[in-house]
Amino acid sequence: TLFRSCKIKDIAILANKMEHSAFSEYATFDKWLLLIFQSQTLLSYNGTDYFAVSKNSVIIYPPNQLHAYKCDDVNFLNSFLIFSVEEEYFDRFEFPLHQVFTIDQNHAQQIIRSFDEISYILNTNIVSEKKENIPDMINWVMQLLNTAYIISATDSSTQNTLMQLFSTIRNQMYNSPVKFTVKHMIECSNYSSVYFTKKYKKFFNITPIQDRKNQMVLLIKKYLETSNFTLEKIAELCNIESVSYLIHLFKEKTGITPHQYRINH
């Protein structure tokens, strides 16, 4: 039911595309792009330097993201799927967006075979009933990809890298809790909001929302202790929408009002 509420459309697919050696082309699409590399490849996105990605690497580009890939010495294979869908579609999955990850050979081959089947239906004179099944087939591919990612993510080195990324984002938020909203933190991670929240709580035993609230209260305490600023001014400096919400937040976390805290300190 959840999948059927997300309309996948504007589908284009090509499986097992052979690129010649030294092929390189920067491009953008106004739709989502799923790439699977079946050979070791060099990848670049948003104008970054090329870096090596291994066979069976996957990346999902959001619309209008600049990307390129190439291989300098031999011909290489890739497969891609282009489609339109609302970003919320990806909240149910754990795999990241706009970030390379590698899956096992077995799942990669299953996905490529599905690509072949979808491509055949899409590009031949097949009865319309078959074409109507293509969104469901893509949903199945995404579930398969998610399973493959979860399996690969259990690797300890992957978890260590993920922990480093989340720790860096958390430290940035601690240094600047006003600027680093939870939305900003999620954007920095390139993960879906559901996956980011789940992993954040697993790593730090607190949700990103509650963690940031704690840091905001620490900042409010600092202003109360070291300045004569009014609550209106402190709310403005903290980018808090109203004094009433500031008081509510502070009392929720400390059990007393800002006024009582200022008197005590």
N, C-alpha and C positions, 0 to 999 in steps of 0.2 A: 504493500500500500504506500509506503514512504517513497519507494522508487517511482511508482506511477505518478506521484504528485510532482515529480521533477521531469520536465519535458526536455528530452534530448533531441536536438534537431540540427540542421545544417551540417550533416555528417559527410566527411570525406575520409577515405582510408586507403592506405597503400602498404601492403605487406611485402617483406623481403625485397626492398629497393636496393639495387646495387649501385653504389657510388664509385666513381673512378678515383684513383689515387690523386691526391692534391686538390680534390674537390673542396671548395669552401664558399659559403654564401651566407651573408647576414640577411636575416629576414624577420618579419613580424606578421602575426595573424590577428585578426579581430575576434578570433574564437579561441577556445582551449585547444592545446596541442599536447598530445601524449606521444613521446618518442621512446622506442626501445632499440637499443644498439646491440646488434648481434656480432659485432667485432669490436676490438679495442679502438677507441676513437678519441679525438681531441675535441673538447667542447668549450664554448665561450658563451656567456650571456650578459646582457646589458653592457656590452663593450669591454668586459674583463679580458685579461689574458687567457689564452687557451690553456686548459689543463686536461690531463689524461683521465679517461673513464674506462672501466673494464668492460668486457663482454657481459651482456645481460644487464647493463645499466639502464635505468629508467629515469625520465624526468617529465614532469607535467608543467607546461608553461601556461600561466594565465594569459588572457587576451592582451595583445599589444606589447608583449615583452620581446625585446630584441635578442636574437640568438643565432648561433652558428655552430657548425660541427665540421670536422675534416679528418682526414688520415693522410699522412705525408708520403707513405711508402707503398701501400698496397690498396687494392680495391676493398671495399667494406660494405657490409649489409646494415640496413636499418629498416624499421617499420614505424609508421606513424598513423595516428588517428586524430582528426580535427572535428570538433563538435561544439555546439552552443549549449550552455546550461547555466543556471543560476549558481553562484559561488556556494550557496548554502548546501548544494548537492553534496559537496565534499565533506561536510561536517560529520557525516556518519563513518568516515574512513579514518584510519590512523596514518596512512602514508602522507608524506609532506608534499607541498606544492612548490614548484620552482626550486627544487633541490634534488640533486642526484642521489639515487639509492640503487642498490644492486639486489637482484633476486636470483633464486637458484635456477639451474638449467631446466629442470622439469616444469616449473611454473612458467618460465619464459617460453618454452615450446608450446605449452597449452594456449598461452595468450596469442602467440603467432598463428597457430592453427585457427583460432577464433577470428583473428584478423583476416586470414585467407577466406574464411567462410563468409564473413560480413562483406568483404570486398567483392566476392563473386556474386552475392545476392544484389549488392548495390549497383554493380556495373554491368549486369546482364539483364536480358529480358525475362526476368522471373515474375511470377504472378505477384500481384500487389500484397496478398496475404503474407508472403515471405518478407517483403520489405517492411511491413508493419511490425515485424518481430525484431527488427534491428535495434531499437532502443533497449529492449529487454536483453538482447545479446551483449550490448555494451555494458549494461548494468552487471551482468554476470562476469564480464571481463574485469570490471572494477572491483568486484568482490574477490575475484581470484587474485588480482594484484594486491589487494589489501592483505589477504592471507599470506601471500609470498613475502610482503614487507614485514609482517609481524614475525614470521619465522626468521627472517634475516636480522631483525632488530634484537633478537635474543642474544646475538653474538656479543660478548663482553666488550670487545673493542668499539663496537658501534655504540653501546650504552655509555662507555666512557666519553666518547666524542660528543654524544648527546648531552651528557651531564655537564661537560665543559661549556657547551653552547648555552644551556639554560642558566648556568651559574653566571656567565658573562652578562646575560640579559638581566638577571636578578640584581647583580652588582650595579649595573647602569641605572636601574630603577631606584635602588637604595641611594645612589648619589644624586639623583634628580627625580624624586617621586612626583613632582608637579608635572614635569614634561612627560615622563614615562607612564602614561596611562596603560591599563591592561590591553587596550586595543593596540597601542604602539608596541607593546612587548610582543604581542602575537604577530604583528606585521614584521618585526625584526627576526622572528623565528622562522617565518615562511611556512608555518604549520597551520592547520585548521584550528579554530577556537576550541573545539571539543578535545582534540588531541593535545593541544598545548596545555589546557587546564588539567587534563588527566595526568600527563607526565610531570607537570610542575608539582602537583600534589604528591605524586609518588616520590619525587626527588627531595622535596622540602617539607613534606607533611603539613602543608597549608596551601589553600588555593591562592592563585595570583591576586584575586580581588581582596581577600582578607590580608594578604601580605602587604599589599600597597596601602590599604587602610591603616595598618599598623605604622607604616612609615610616614603617612600623612599626619597621624596623631603625634608622632615624635617631632615632626616639623612644627606643628601648632604649639606643642609644649615649649619648643625652643623660642618661638616668638613671645609666648606668654612670660617666659622666664627672663628674657633679655631685652624686651622692648616695652614701650607704653602704647603700642599700636592698639587701636580699637578692634573689636571682632570683625567689623566690616572690612577694615584694612587687611587683617589677617586672611579673611576669606578671599579677598581679591588677590593677595600674594600667592595663596595656595590654589587659586583657580577653582574655588568651591562656589557653587551656584548661589548659595544663600547662607546667611548667618544661622538660620534655624537648622539647616542641614549640618553646618559645622558643629553646632552645639549637640545635635543628635549623635553625630559620629563620635565626638569626643566623649560624651557620656556613655555611649555604647562600649567604648574600649577601656575607659578608666573608671566608670562608676560615679564620677562627679562632673560638674559643669566646668567650663573654662574659667568662669569667674571664681569658683571655689579653688581651682588649681592655682590661679594667679595669686590669690590671697595667701595660700599655703606656701608658695614659693617666692 
